[in-house]
């Protein structure tokens, strides 16, 4: 099961896992994008999912009676406002999608994961460990997701269910920064100017590697960044353009 599978890291992960021989359930809100994904990729079937809607998430239990792997990828950033100017509703929406959406998804699929002694991979971010100006809402959500991973790891260890997190830094996808900046394409593209950023396929490759480890190996955390990104305020741009950090 891959959530947030209609674009970006989720779509790339669904494709990669299917190529590796997994039978993949791709779940997301945008069913038209899912239809295009399943039409072009054998081994993938689509399920509509809104992780902010408890009834939608509950339906996952019937879509996956058995689950060897959950890639809880649905999430996103919706602003880059200083805390003094932040909109509390926007922060609440980020928390709902990134954190509570993950909680709902894990709860719905946990019986199937326990039965299969399966694995959970959460898509986190370097924002779960680093802070940066204007990133307060997203950073808080991803820090919470990191805490959720640590908590699940403790709570599920006796069940045999493995719990991992992949935490990428700057990933150049078609929608992440565009969504964050309300559709401002120029501002979104400036984020990655001068940086050979990670791609969605890079992150999908990391997730596939985590999922391919033998059952006695748990990859607690895998953080990956572009070579040019050494921290939230340490991004080497060629040439430098002063764009905001991302992750």
MDAnalysis code that builds the backbone (N, CA, C; Angstrom):
import MDAnalysis as mda
import numpy as np

u = mda.Universe.empty(741, n_residues=247, atom_resindex=np.repeat(np.arange(247), 3), trajectory=True)
u.add_TopologyAttr("name", ["N", "CA", "C"] * 247)
u.add_TopologyAttr("resid", np.arange(1, 248))
u.add_TopologyAttr("resname", ["UNK", "UNK", "UNK", "UNK", "UNK", "UNK", "UNK", "UNK", "UNK", "UNK", "UNK", "UNK", "UNK", "UNK", "UNK", "UNK", "UNK", "UNK", "UNK", "UNK", "UNK", "UNK", "UNK", "UNK", "UNK", "UNK", "UNK", "UNK", "UNK", "UNK", "UNK", "UNK", "UNK", "UNK", "UNK", "UNK", "UNK", "UNK", "UNK", "UNK", "UNK", "UNK", "UNK", "UNK", "UNK", "UNK", "UNK", "UNK", "UNK", "UNK", "UNK", "UNK", "UNK", "UNK", "UNK", "UNK", "UNK", "UNK", "UNK", "UNK", "UNK", "UNK", "UNK", "UNK", "UNK", "UNK", "UNK", "UNK", "UNK", "UNK", "UNK", "UNK", "UNK", "UNK", "UNK", "UNK", "UNK", "UNK", "UNK", "UNK", "UNK", "UNK", "UNK", "UNK", "UNK", "UNK", "UNK", "UNK", "UNK", "UNK", "UNK", "UNK", "UNK", "UNK", "UNK", "UNK", "UNK", "UNK", "UNK", "UNK", "UNK", "UNK", "UNK", "UNK", "UNK", "UNK", "UNK", "UNK", "UNK", "UNK", "UNK", "UNK", "UNK", "UNK", "UNK", "UNK", "UNK", "UNK", "UNK", "UNK", "UNK", "UNK", "UNK", "UNK", "UNK", "UNK", "UNK", "UNK", "UNK", "UNK", "UNK", "UNK", "UNK", "UNK", "UNK", "UNK", "UNK", "UNK", "UNK", "UNK", "UNK", "UNK", "UNK", "UNK", "UNK", "UNK", "UNK", "UNK", "UNK", "UNK", "UNK", "UNK", "UNK", "UNK", "UNK", "UNK", "UNK", "UNK", "UNK", "UNK", "UNK", "UNK", "UNK", "UNK", "UNK", "UNK", "UNK", "UNK", "UNK", "UNK", "UNK", "UNK", "UNK", "UNK", "UNK", "UNK", "UNK", "UNK", "UNK", "UNK", "UNK", "UNK", "UNK", "UNK", "UNK", "UNK", "UNK", "UNK", "UNK", "UNK", "UNK", "UNK", "UNK", "UNK", "UNK", "UNK", "UNK", "UNK", "UNK", "UNK", "UNK", "UNK", "UNK", "UNK", "UNK", "UNK", "UNK", "UNK", "UNK", "UNK", "UNK", "UNK", "UNK", "UNK", "UNK", "UNK", "UNK", "UNK", "UNK", "UNK", "UNK", "UNK", "UNK", "UNK", "UNK", "UNK", "UNK", "UNK", "UNK", "UNK", "UNK", "UNK", "UNK", "UNK", "UNK", "UNK", "UNK", "UNK", "UNK", "UNK", "UNK", "UNK", "UNK", "UNK", "UNK", "UNK", "UNK"])
u.atoms.positions = np.array([
    [0.851, -1.184, 0.000],
    [0.000, 0.000, 0.000],
    [0.892, 1.242, 0.000],
    [0.658, 2.131, -0.969],
    [1.384, 3.396, -1.027],
    [0.358, 4.514, -1.015],
    [0.402, 5.381, -0.014],
    [-0.514, 6.509, 0.030],
    [0.141, 7.728, -0.618],
    [-0.690, 8.672, -1.023],
    [-0.167, 9.830, -1.734],
    [0.475, 9.427, -3.052],
    [-0.129, 8.446, -3.730],
    [0.501, 7.812, -4.886],
    [0.181, 8.480, -6.219],
    [-0.515, 9.606, -6.190],
    [-0.923, 10.216, -7.457],
    [0.154, 11.090, -8.081],
    [1.229, 11.394, -7.337],
    [2.281, 12.242, -7.891],
    [3.540, 12.101, -7.052],
    [4.637, 12.668, -7.543],
    [5.857, 12.809, -6.775],
    [6.422, 11.510, -6.239],
    [6.844, 11.549, -4.963],
    [7.488, 10.395, -4.343],
    [6.556, 9.196, -4.297],
    [5.283, 9.424, -4.010],
    [4.334, 8.320, -3.933],
    [4.172, 7.607, -5.259],
    [4.012, 8.367, -6.330],
    [3.878, 7.760, -7.656],
    [5.144, 6.999, -8.037],
    [6.307, 7.618, -7.810],
    [7.572, 6.965, -8.138],
    [7.756, 5.682, -7.332],
    [7.337, 5.708, -6.067],
    [7.473, 4.522, -5.218],
    [6.561, 3.406, -5.682],
    [5.322, 3.746, -6.039],
    [4.401, 2.725, -6.551],
    [4.970, 2.070, -7.804],
    [5.503, 2.874, -8.708],
    [6.092, 2.331, -9.938],
    [7.296, 1.446, -9.624],
    [8.169, 1.914, -8.732],
    [9.373, 1.153, -8.417],
    [9.040, -0.171, -7.753],
    [8.128, -0.163, -6.788],
    [7.774, -1.406, -6.110],
    [7.122, -2.391, -7.073],
    [6.268, -1.896, -7.976],
    [5.655, -2.766, -8.977],
    [6.720, -3.373, -9.882],
    [7.711, -2.579, -10.268],
    [8.803, -3.084, -11.100],
    [9.611, -4.152, -10.374],
    [9.664, -4.051, -9.041],
    [10.388, -5.031, -8.237],
    [9.561, -6.282, -7.948],
    [8.323, -6.323, -8.427],
    [7.496, -7.512, -8.283],
    [6.427, -7.450, -7.219],
    [6.301, -6.310, -6.531],
    [5.247, -6.162, -5.536],
    [3.892, -5.991, -6.229],
    [2.840, -6.481, -5.598],
    [1.477, -6.138, -5.987],
    [1.092, -4.904, -5.185],
    [0.940, -3.778, -5.863],
    [0.849, -2.479, -5.206],
    [-0.586, -1.953, -5.238],
    [-1.045, -1.485, -4.085],
    [-2.280, -0.710, -4.008],
    [-1.871, 0.757, -3.908],
    [-2.220, 1.532, -4.921],
    [-1.891, 2.952, -4.968],
    [-3.097, 3.745, -4.503],
    [-2.931, 4.527, -3.448],
    [-4.056, 5.234, -2.837],
    [-3.804, 6.736, -2.845],
    [-4.820, 7.497, -3.234],
    [-4.709, 8.955, -3.267],
    [-6.085, 9.554, -3.531],
    [-6.166, 10.888, -3.389],
    [-7.434, 11.585, -3.622],
    [-7.767, 11.688, -5.106],
    [-6.768, 11.943, -5.934],
    [-7.012, 12.252, -7.344],
    [-7.096, 10.965, -8.166],
    [-8.319, 10.500, -8.336],
    [-8.510, 9.214, -9.001],
    [-8.133, 9.265, -10.476],
    [-8.211, 10.441, -11.112],
    [-7.808, 10.524, -12.512],
    [-6.318, 10.248, -12.665],
    [-5.518, 10.757, -11.737],
    [-4.084, 10.491, -11.765],
    [-3.797, 9.021, -11.473],
    [-4.566, 8.439, -10.567],
    [-4.391, 7.023, -10.268],
    [-4.749, 6.159, -11.469],
    [-5.793, 6.545, -12.181],
    [-6.186, 5.783, -13.373],
    [-5.063, 5.776, -14.403],
    [-4.408, 6.919, -14.576],
    [-3.284, 6.994, -15.509],
    [-2.125, 6.120, -15.028],
    [-1.906, 6.094, -13.718],
    [-0.832, 5.287, -13.152],
    [-1.092, 3.801, -13.379],
    [-2.294, 3.343, -13.090],
    [-2.593, 1.917, -13.218],
    [-2.658, 1.484, -14.674],
    [-3.077, 2.381, -15.555],
    [-3.154, 2.031, -16.970],
    [-1.776, 1.775, -17.567],
    [-0.775, 2.472, -17.049],
    [0.557, 2.344, -17.627],
    [1.498, 1.431, -16.881],
    [1.035, 0.873, -15.749],
    [1.949, 0.080, -14.919],
    [1.260, -1.186, -14.425],
    [1.597, -2.340, -14.983],
    [1.040, -3.596, -14.461],
    [1.452, -3.797, -13.003],
    [0.585, -4.470, -12.250],
    [0.897, -4.748, -10.857],
    [0.433, -3.688, -9.894],
    [-0.262, -2.656, -10.400],
    [-0.774, -1.593, -9.530],
    [-2.281, -1.509, -9.672],
    [-2.979, -1.470, -8.553],
    [-4.412, -1.169, -8.587],
    [-4.669, 0.051, -7.721],
    [-5.717, 0.775, -8.066],
    [-5.981, 2.070, -7.443],
    [-7.095, 1.979, -6.403],
    [-6.944, 2.758, -5.339],
    [-7.975, 2.907, -4.319],
    [-8.067, 4.390, -3.972],
    [-9.263, 4.990, -4.036],
    [-9.384, 6.395, -3.634],
    [-9.159, 6.543, -2.134],
    [-8.433, 7.603, -1.751],
    [-8.120, 7.788, -0.337],
    [-7.896, 9.260, -0.039],
    [-8.565, 9.732, 0.990],
    [-8.310, 11.041, 1.572],
    [-7.924, 10.803, 3.025],
    [-6.654, 10.974, 3.360],
    [-6.185, 10.623, 4.710],
    [-6.755, 11.538, 5.777],
    [-7.375, 12.653, 5.390],
    [-8.004, 13.537, 6.374],
    [-9.447, 13.146, 6.662],
    [-9.974, 12.145, 5.953],
    [-11.356, 11.690, 6.117],
    [-11.347, 10.310, 6.772],
    [-11.732, 10.212, 8.042],
    [-11.673, 8.919, 8.732],
    [-12.427, 7.806, 8.010],
    [-13.573, 8.116, 7.401],
    [-14.331, 7.070, 6.713],
    [-13.609, 6.580, 5.469],
    [-12.948, 7.493, 4.781],
    [-12.162, 7.092, 3.616],
    [-11.020, 6.172, 4.025],
    [-10.368, 6.505, 5.129],
    [-9.238, 5.692, 5.587],
    [-9.711, 4.333, 6.079],
    [-10.834, 4.291, 6.742],
    [-11.364, 3.024, 7.243],
    [-11.596, 2.022, 6.117],
    [-11.916, 2.518, 4.923],
    [-12.173, 1.645, 3.782],
    [-10.920, 0.905, 3.325],
    [-9.744, 1.374, 3.756],
    [-8.512, 0.689, 3.380],
    [-8.472, -0.734, 3.916],
    [-9.104, -0.955, 5.055],
    [-9.082, -2.285, 5.657],
    [-9.707, -3.324, 4.737],
    [-10.714, -2.928, 3.972],
    [-11.338, -3.860, 3.042],
    [-10.546, -3.968, 1.741],
    [-9.767, -2.933, 1.428],
    [-8.968, -2.949, 0.194],
    [-7.713, -3.783, 0.341],
    [-7.276, -4.013, 1.580],
    [-6.044, -4.764, 1.815],
    [-6.227, -5.661, 3.029],
    [-6.787, -6.841, 2.798],
    [-6.998, -7.785, 3.898],
    [-5.672, -8.267, 4.460],
    [-4.650, -8.300, 3.603],
    [-3.302, -8.610, 4.036],
    [-2.382, -7.523, 3.519],
    [-1.403, -7.122, 4.302],
    [-0.516, -6.032, 3.895],
    [0.904, -6.319, 4.379],
    [1.799, -6.522, 3.439],
    [3.197, -6.763, 3.777],
    [3.974, -5.465, 3.950],
    [3.500, -4.388, 3.316],
    [4.244, -3.134, 3.345],
    [3.275, -1.962, 3.215],
    [3.384, -1.029, 4.135],
    [2.671, 0.243, 4.038],
    [3.696, 1.351, 3.883],
    [3.619, 2.073, 2.778],
    [4.422, 3.279, 2.597],
    [3.492, 4.462, 2.833],
    [3.544, 5.016, 4.032],
    [2.670, 6.125, 4.423],
    [3.335, 7.418, 3.952],
    [2.979, 7.821, 2.750],
    [3.677, 8.906, 2.068],
    [2.860, 10.195, 1.972],
    [1.551, 10.108, 2.126],
    [0.711, 11.300, 1.947],
    [1.141, 12.416, 2.894],
    [1.278, 13.622, 2.375],
    [1.702, 14.757, 3.190],
    [1.904, 15.982, 2.328],
    [2.524, 16.998, 2.892],
    [2.788, 18.197, 2.109],
    [3.010, 19.415, 2.980],
    [3.577, 20.453, 2.357],
    [3.790, 21.752, 3.004],
    [2.910, 22.777, 2.303],
    [2.289, 23.666, 3.071],
    [1.302, 24.576, 2.497],
    [1.622, 26.045, 2.712],
    [2.796, 26.342, 3.262],
    [3.187, 27.747, 3.376],
    [4.679, 27.840, 3.663],
    [5.202, 29.062, 3.640],
    [6.557, 29.351, 4.094],
    [6.516, 30.705, 4.802],
    [5.578, 30.800, 5.735],
    [5.341, 32.065, 6.424],
    [6.070, 32.102, 7.757],
    [6.639, 33.268, 8.127],
    [7.202, 33.411, 9.478],
    [6.124, 33.152, 10.525],
    [6.540, 32.691, 11.681],
    [5.578, 32.354, 12.722],
    [4.668, 33.540, 13.047],
    [5.222, 34.749, 13.046],
    [4.426, 35.931, 13.373],
    [3.279, 36.149, 12.401],
    [3.437, 35.661, 11.169],
    [2.414, 35.855, 10.141],
    [1.664, 34.576, 9.816],
    [1.950, 33.488, 10.525],
    [1.404, 32.186, 10.166],
    [-0.105, 32.134, 10.359],
    [-0.743, 31.372, 9.489],
    [-2.171, 31.124, 9.584],
    [-2.387, 29.803, 10.324],
    [-3.046, 29.842, 11.447],
    [-3.208, 28.650, 12.283],
    [-3.960, 27.547, 11.549],
    [-4.900, 27.923, 10.703],
    [-5.652, 26.911, 9.956],
    [-4.757, 26.170, 8.975],
    [-3.810, 26.886, 8.367],
    [-2.868, 26.245, 7.459],
    [-1.978, 25.274, 8.225],
    [-1.515, 25.695, 9.399],
    [-0.715, 24.803, 10.237],
    [-1.525, 23.559, 10.625],
    [-2.786, 23.755, 10.969],
    [-3.639, 22.630, 11.353],
    [-3.814, 21.658, 10.185],
    [-3.937, 22.211, 8.981],
    [-4.091, 21.351, 7.796],
    [-2.822, 20.530, 7.567],
    [-1.645, 21.152, 7.749],
    [-0.397, 20.395, 7.596],
    [-0.292, 19.292, 8.630],
    [-0.700, 19.573, 9.861],
    [-0.653, 18.550, 10.911],
    [-1.634, 17.428, 10.599],
    [-2.804, 17.796, 10.111],
    [-3.822, 16.794, 9.796],
    [-3.344, 15.847, 8.705],
    [-2.765, 16.391, 7.641],
    [-2.324, 15.560, 6.523],
    [-1.094, 14.746, 6.892],
    [-0.083, 15.398, 7.443],
    [1.195, 14.733, 7.671],
    [1.207, 13.802, 8.879],
    [0.488, 14.161, 9.929],
    [0.575, 13.401, 11.178],
    [-0.697, 12.589, 11.430],
    [-1.831, 13.278, 11.571],
    [-3.065, 12.548, 11.858],
    [-3.451, 11.628, 10.712],
    [-3.173, 12.044, 9.486],
    [-3.437, 11.166, 8.340],
    [-2.627, 9.886, 8.420],
    [-1.396, 9.999, 8.882],
    [-0.564, 8.809, 9.062],
    [-1.116, 7.936, 10.190],
    [-1.536, 8.556, 11.279],
    [-2.116, 7.790, 12.390],
    [-3.345, 7.017, 11.916],
    [-4.232, 7.696, 11.191],
    [-5.444, 7.018, 10.693],
    [-5.092, 5.848, 9.778],
    [-4.126, 6.057, 8.898],
    [-3.746, 5.020, 7.945],
    [-3.152, 3.815, 8.651],
    [-2.254, 4.060, 9.599],
    [-1.643, 2.953, 10.347],
    [-2.718, 2.195, 11.127],
    [-3.620, 2.910, 11.774],
    [-4.673, 2.243, 12.534],
    [-5.521, 1.339, 11.642],
    [-5.856, 1.825, 10.445],
    [-6.711, 1.053, 9.546],
    [-6.027, -0.218, 9.052],
    [-4.721, -0.152, 8.819],
    [-4.011, -1.278, 8.210],
    [-3.247, -2.130, 9.215],
    [-3.239, -1.724, 10.472],
    [-2.430, -2.445, 11.450],
    [-2.832, -3.918, 11.614],
    [-4.123, -4.262, 11.633],
    [-4.441, -5.698, 11.716],
    [-3.847, -6.497, 10.557],
    [-3.915, -5.944, 9.340],
    [-3.350, -6.633, 8.177],
    [-1.831, -6.695, 8.259],
    [-1.209, -5.642, 8.772],
    [0.245, -5.634, 8.929],
    [0.691, -6.612, 10.008],
    [-0.054, -6.667, 11.101],
    [0.289, -7.619, 12.164],
    [0.185, -9.049, 11.639],
    [-0.889, -9.326, 10.896],
    [-1.093, -10.674, 10.374],
    [0.018, -11.116, 9.441],
    [0.577, -10.169, 8.696],
    [1.636, -10.490, 7.738],
    [3.030, -10.299, 8.317],
    [3.113, -9.821, 9.571],
    [4.408, -9.406, 10.140],
    [5.109, -8.491, 9.131],
    [4.356, -7.464, 8.753],
    [4.773, -6.595, 7.662],
    [5.659, -5.446, 8.099],
    [5.648, -4.390, 7.287],
    [6.571, -3.284, 7.479],
    [5.875, -1.967, 7.177],
    [6.201, -0.945, 7.960],
    [5.706, 0.408, 7.758],
    [6.894, 1.302, 7.423],
    [6.795, 2.023, 6.326],
    [7.801, 3.024, 5.974],
    [7.102, 4.376, 5.904],
    [7.506, 5.298, 6.757],
    [6.953, 6.640, 6.774],
    [7.828, 7.560, 5.927],
    [7.205, 8.404, 5.112],
    [7.961, 9.416, 4.384],
    [8.035, 10.666, 5.239],
    [9.193, 10.852, 5.853],
    [9.431, 12.028, 6.658],
    [10.170, 13.082, 5.861],
    [11.116, 13.752, 6.506],
    [11.850, 14.836, 5.860],
    [13.016, 15.237, 6.751],
    [14.029, 15.867, 6.149],
    [15.050, 16.508, 6.979],
    [14.414, 17.569, 7.874],
    [13.230, 18.065, 7.491],
    [12.494, 19.013, 8.334],
    [12.076, 18.386, 9.657],
    [12.160, 17.071, 9.764],
    [11.893, 16.400, 11.031],
    [13.061, 16.460, 11.992],
    [14.186, 17.037, 11.540],
    [15.380, 17.170, 12.374],
    [15.978, 18.557, 12.307],
    [15.789, 19.258, 11.218],
    [16.312, 20.596, 11.009],
    [15.170, 21.611, 11.091],
    [15.491, 22.822, 11.447],
    [14.510, 23.908, 11.395],
    [15.026, 24.981, 10.454],
    [14.104, 25.750, 9.891],
    [14.506, 26.860, 9.033],
    [13.436, 27.938, 9.073],
    [13.843, 29.155, 8.804],
    [12.929, 30.299, 8.872],
    [11.758, 30.110, 7.905],
    [10.569, 30.359, 8.423],
    [9.369, 30.236, 7.615],
    [8.817, 28.833, 7.545],
    [9.569, 27.871, 8.071],
    [9.136, 26.479, 7.956],
    [8.439, 25.936, 9.178],
    [8.067, 26.799, 10.121],
    [7.575, 26.333, 11.412],
    [6.465, 25.303, 11.362],
    [5.453, 25.538, 10.553],
    [4.322, 24.622, 10.512],
    [4.690, 23.259, 9.959],
    [5.430, 23.263, 8.847],
    [5.844, 21.999, 8.233],
    [6.872, 21.288, 9.105],
    [7.819, 22.043, 9.639],
    [8.836, 21.483, 10.521],
    [8.188, 20.828, 11.745],
    [7.219, 21.510, 12.337],
    [6.531, 20.944, 13.507],
    [5.841, 19.628, 13.149],
    [5.200, 19.588, 11.979],
    [4.509, 18.374, 11.551],
    [5.491, 17.232, 11.326],
    [6.623, 17.523, 10.686],
    [7.587, 16.463, 10.397],
    [8.358, 16.041, 11.644],
    [8.580, 16.959, 12.593],
    [9.131, 16.543, 13.882],
    [8.150, 15.592, 14.587],
    [6.863, 15.901, 14.500],
    [5.856, 15.025, 15.107],
    [5.851, 13.661, 14.437],
    [6.031, 13.641, 13.110],
    [6.063, 12.364, 12.393],
    [7.268, 11.530, 12.834],
    [8.405, 12.197, 13.061],
    [9.579, 11.476, 13.551],
    [9.309, 10.862, 14.924],
    [8.616, 11.596, 15.787],
    [8.246, 11.066, 17.097],
    [7.276, 9.897, 16.957],
    [6.393, 10.008, 15.980],
    [5.439, 8.922, 15.719],
    [6.170, 7.653, 15.302],
    [7.194, 7.813, 14.454],
    [7.974, 6.641, 14.034],
    [8.662, 5.984, 15.222],
    [9.299, 6.787, 16.067],
    [9.972, 6.227, 17.245],
    [8.981, 5.509, 18.163],
    [7.803, 6.101, 18.332],
    [6.785, 5.503, 19.202],
    [6.279, 4.188, 18.627],
    [5.979, 4.173, 17.337],
    [5.515, 2.943, 16.694],
    [6.561, 1.840, 16.781],
    [7.806, 2.224, 16.625],
    [8.891, 1.234, 16.690],
    [8.875, 0.522, 18.044],
    [8.688, 1.282, 19.115],
    [8.623, 0.686, 20.447],
    [7.365, -0.158, 20.622],
    [6.244, 0.353, 20.162],
    [4.961, -0.318, 20.406],
    [4.779, -1.582, 19.575],
    [5.451, -1.668, 18.420],
    [5.211, -2.792, 17.513],
    [6.344, -3.806, 17.484],
    [7.404, -3.565, 18.246],
    [8.560, -4.450, 18.147],
    [8.201, -5.897, 18.467],
    [7.331, -6.126, 19.446],
    [6.992, -7.495, 19.821],
    [6.115, -8.182, 18.786],
    [5.455, -7.407, 17.934],
    [4.579, -7.980, 16.914],
    [5.346, -8.466, 15.689],
    [6.606, -8.061, 15.584],
    [7.375, -8.410, 14.399],
    [7.205, -7.431, 13.256],
    [6.353, -6.417, 13.434],
    [6.166, -5.395, 12.403],
    [7.338, -4.418, 12.464],
    [7.993, -4.212, 11.322],
    [9.112, -3.281, 11.268],
    [8.606, -1.870, 10.966],
    [9.295, -0.877, 11.510],
    [8.904, 0.529, 11.329],
    [10.134, 1.332, 10.937],
    [10.044, 2.014, 9.806],
    [11.164, 2.782, 9.274],
    [10.695, 4.156, 8.837],
    [11.660, 5.053, 8.679],
    [11.383, 6.372, 8.123],
    [12.447, 6.700, 7.090],
    [12.015, 7.182, 5.931],
    [12.930, 7.759, 4.962],
    [12.746, 9.275, 5.034],
    [13.861, 9.991, 5.179],
    [13.794, 11.435, 5.421],
    [14.640, 12.171, 4.380],
    [14.039, 12.553, 3.261],
    [14.790, 13.262, 2.233],
    [14.897, 14.758, 2.501],
    [15.949, 15.335, 1.937],
    [16.088, 16.782, 1.935],
    [15.428, 17.363, 0.699],
    [16.149, 18.167, -0.062],
    [15.571, 18.840, -1.226],
    [15.256, 17.832, -2.328],
    [13.975, 17.683, -2.629],
    [13.517, 16.790, -3.690],
    [12.762, 17.638, -4.709],
    [13.229, 17.645, -5.926],
    [12.566, 18.432, -6.970],
    [11.450, 17.612, -7.599],
    [10.238, 17.841, -7.147],
    [9.067, 17.196, -7.735],
    [8.193, 18.261, -8.387],
    [7.224, 17.813, -9.149],
    [6.413, 18.748, -9.914],
    [5.470, 19.571, -9.051],
    [5.174, 19.132, -7.821],
    [4.093, 19.771, -7.082],
    [4.449, 20.287, -5.695],
    [5.497, 19.771, -5.038],
    [5.718, 20.098, -3.625],
    [5.804, 21.605, -3.408],
    [6.763, 22.253, -4.054],
    [6.935, 23.696, -3.841],
    [5.831, 24.498, -4.515],
    [5.291, 23.986, -5.603],
    [4.182, 24.677, -6.259],
    [2.985, 24.765, -5.314],
    [2.726, 23.685, -4.595],
    [1.649, 23.691, -3.600],
    [1.979, 24.624, -2.446],
    [3.221, 24.563, -1.971],
    [3.636, 25.398, -0.835],
    [3.451, 26.878, -1.152],
    [3.720, 27.282, -2.397],
    [3.661, 28.694, -2.771],
    [2.379, 29.056, -3.513],
    [1.333, 28.258, -3.296],
    [0.025, 28.600, -3.833],
    [-0.029, 28.708, -5.342],
    [0.763, 27.895, -6.043],
    [0.739, 27.883, -7.495],
    [1.696, 28.853, -8.160],
    [2.530, 29.546, -7.388],
    [3.506, 30.483, -7.952],
    [4.669, 29.688, -8.540],
    [4.635, 29.458, -9.868],
    [5.607, 28.598, -10.524],
    [7.015, 29.178, -10.474],
    [7.143, 30.499, -10.608],
    [8.474, 31.105, -10.580],
    [9.131, 30.932, -9.220],
    [8.368, 31.164, -8.170],
    [8.923, 31.012, -6.825],
    [9.246, 29.549, -6.531],
    [8.394, 28.655, -7.014],
    [8.627, 27.229, -6.791],
    [9.894, 26.758, -7.489],
    [10.098, 27.161, -8.728],
    [11.282, 26.714, -9.462],
    [12.554, 27.313, -8.894],
    [12.467, 28.515, -8.291],
    [13.643, 29.158, -7.718],
    [14.213, 28.375, -6.546],
    [13.390, 27.579, -5.884],
    [13.862, 26.789, -4.738],
    [15.018, 25.882, -5.153],
    [14.932, 25.321, -6.353],
    [15.900, 24.311, -6.780],
    [16.956, 24.861, -7.738],
    [16.926, 26.170, -7.993],
    [17.874, 26.763, -8.930],
    [19.305, 26.585, -8.431],
    [20.161, 26.097, -9.293],
    [21.561, 25.930, -8.950],
    [21.873, 24.720, -8.103],
    [20.895, 23.847, -7.882],
    [21.097, 22.661, -7.048],
    [20.708, 21.411, -7.838],
    [21.579, 20.432, -7.833],
    [21.252, 19.132, -8.410],
    [20.489, 18.361, -7.343],
    [19.190, 18.663, -7.246],
    [18.359, 18.144, -6.158],
    [18.072, 16.660, -6.339],
    [17.627, 16.041, -5.249],
    [17.122, 14.678, -5.336],
    [15.906, 14.641, -6.249],
    [15.630, 13.478, -6.796],
    [14.422, 13.255, -7.575],
    [13.499, 12.317, -6.802],
    [12.255, 12.249, -7.243],
    [11.319, 11.303, -6.635],
    [11.825, 9.879, -6.783],
    [12.478, 9.578, -7.900],
    [13.020, 8.231, -8.113],
    [14.137, 7.921, -7.126],
    [14.931, 8.924, -6.745],
    [15.974, 8.700, -5.738],
    [15.360, 8.235, -4.423],
    [14.285, 8.895, -4.024],
    [13.637, 8.536, -2.755],
    [12.945, 7.178, -2.876],
    [12.310, 6.935, -4.017],
    [11.678, 5.634, -4.245],
    [12.699, 4.512, -4.171],
    [13.899, 4.758, -4.698],
    [14.971, 3.769, -4.640],
    [15.344, 3.469, -3.188],
    [15.396, 4.515, -2.346],
    [15.706, 4.319, -0.928],
    [14.616, 3.519, -0.234],
    [13.359, 3.831, -0.546],
    [12.241, 3.102, 0.063],
    [12.267, 1.637, -0.358],
    [12.522, 1.392, -1.643],
    [12.584, 0.016, -2.134],
    [13.720, -0.756, -1.449],
    [14.837, -0.073, -1.199],
    [15.949, -0.736, -0.504],
    [15.555, -1.089, 0.928],
    [14.916, -0.149, 1.629],
    [14.455, -0.433, 2.994],
    [13.529, -1.647, 2.990],
    [12.598, -1.665, 2.033],
    [11.596, -2.739, 1.976],
    [12.202, -4.087, 1.593],
    [13.390, -4.078, 1.010],
    [14.007, -5.323, 0.557],
    [14.929, -5.948, 1.594],
    [15.092, -5.305, 2.755],
    [15.963, -5.876, 3.781],
    [15.326, -7.134, 4.369],
    [16.143, -8.091, 4.804],
    [15.582, -9.299, 5.415],
    [14.818, -8.980, 6.692],
    [13.964, -9.903, 7.086],
    [13.007, -9.644, 8.165],
    [13.665, -9.329, 9.499],
    [14.914, -9.757, 9.705],
    [15.564, -9.486, 10.995],
    [16.251, -8.122, 11.019],
    [16.173, -7.354, 9.915],
    [16.835, -6.047, 9.829],
    [15.782, -4.940, 9.811],
    [15.904, -3.985, 10.719],
    [15.031, -2.811, 10.729],
    [15.876, -1.570, 10.447],
    [15.566, -0.872, 9.379],
    [16.220, 0.401, 9.094],
    [15.410, 1.479, 9.810],
    [15.890, 1.924, 10.959],
    [15.119, 2.876, 11.755],
    [14.916, 4.187, 11.002],
    [16.004, 4.723, 10.450],
    [15.947, 6.020, 9.782],
    [16.958, 6.060, 8.653],
    [16.510, 6.488, 7.474],
    [17.406, 6.705, 6.356],
    [17.207, 8.146, 5.886],
    [18.194, 8.990, 6.146],
    [18.139, 10.394, 5.704],
    [19.028, 10.546, 4.482],
    [18.501, 11.180, 3.435],
    [19.274, 11.404, 2.230],
    [19.084, 12.834, 1.749],
    [20.164, 13.419, 1.273],
    [20.154, 14.800, 0.811],
    [20.965, 14.909, -0.469],
    [20.759, 15.974, -1.240],
    [21.676, 16.241, -2.338],
    [23.073, 16.513, -1.777],
    [24.089, 16.253, -2.560],
    [25.446, 16.522, -2.096],
    [25.613, 17.982, -1.715],
    [24.872, 18.881, -2.376],
    [25.015, 20.321, -2.159],
    [24.266, 20.821, -0.927],
    [23.533, 19.959, -0.242],
    [22.751, 20.367, 0.932],
    [23.318, 19.702, 2.175],
    [23.928, 20.496, 3.036],
    [24.508, 19.968, 4.265],
    [23.740, 20.394, 5.502],
    [22.692, 21.160, 5.343],
    [21.885, 21.626, 6.457],
    [20.874, 22.637, 5.950],
    [19.970, 23.089, 6.806],
    [18.919, 24.000, 6.350],
    [19.456, 25.321, 5.829],
    [20.556, 25.777, 6.374],
    [21.142, 27.030, 5.919],
    [22.433, 26.828, 5.174],
    [22.704, 25.588, 4.764],
    [23.961, 25.270, 4.091],
    [23.648, 24.529, 2.796],
    [23.162, 25.286, 1.821],
    [22.878, 24.755, 0.494],
    [23.774, 25.500, -0.492],
    [24.640, 24.789, -1.168],
    [25.556, 25.394, -2.116],
    [24.875, 25.463, -3.473],
    [24.653, 26.689, -3.944],
    [23.961, 26.884, -5.224],
    [24.955, 27.341, -6.276],
    [24.798, 26.818, -7.453],
    [25.664, 27.199, -8.573],
    [24.797, 27.670, -9.727],
    [24.647, 28.976, -9.919],
    [25.117, 30.070, -9.065],
    [24.164, 30.293, -7.903],
    [24.587, 31.034, -6.875],
    [23.739, 31.323, -5.724],
    [22.617, 32.255, -6.138],
    [21.382, 31.953, -5.669],
    [20.251, 32.810, -6.003],
    [19.415, 33.203, -4.806],
    [19.818, 32.727, -3.613],
    [19.120, 33.151, -2.403],
    [17.746, 32.559, -2.210],
    [17.420, 31.484, -2.905],
    [16.084, 30.889, -2.750],
    [15.941, 30.225, -1.400],
    [14.680, 29.991, -1.013],
    [14.414, 29.410, 0.283],
    [14.832, 27.942, 0.314],
    [15.238, 27.427, 1.495],
    [15.508, 26.001, 1.613],
    [14.211, 25.218, 1.540],
    [14.336, 23.932, 1.281],
    [13.179, 23.073, 1.178],
    [13.535, 21.729, 1.798],
    [12.534, 20.891, 2.005],
    [12.817, 19.557, 2.499],
    [11.634, 19.023, 3.275],
])
